[in-house]
């Protein structure tokens, strides 16, 4: 029987100061509107994922290519995740050329000034939805003032807990 160190939850950090590594799989999006006008082009989108309130803790996909809904199949990592932090996923239109570097923040409302300049939609995944056993599903992307912007397929795994998840796509 495995022994668990006192002060931890299932062997993972249970108090501030300790970090774990997150594995992120940003697969695809569907039903997206574009931020550059009515043309249904989706071959210029990318996704940024980051820890809410920690702009340096982020990762991003490449810009999608090809016609149709974007498919990234990107395997990303956030090496220093603190238990309890939320993740934010933001889909960005690279052709709209945002005025500033987009970083996940504590509220999607922070993006309001930039919405016409590249943000297609965003979604927040609270820690309780993925920590410690992971998450594998579609998320609803919301667009500031526009409602639902589409769906984003993601998978989040906490390093050391992959055995509790399907090994597919990790």
Secondary structure, 3 states (H helix, E strand, C coil): CCCCCCCEECCEECCCCCEEEEEEEEEEEECCCCCCCCCCCCCCEEEEEEECCEEEEEEECCCCCCCCCCEEEEEEEEEEEECCCCEEEEEEEHHHCCCCCCCCCCCHHHHHHHHHHCEEEEEEECHHHHCCCCEEEEEEEEECCCEEEEEEEEEEEECCCHHHCCCCCC
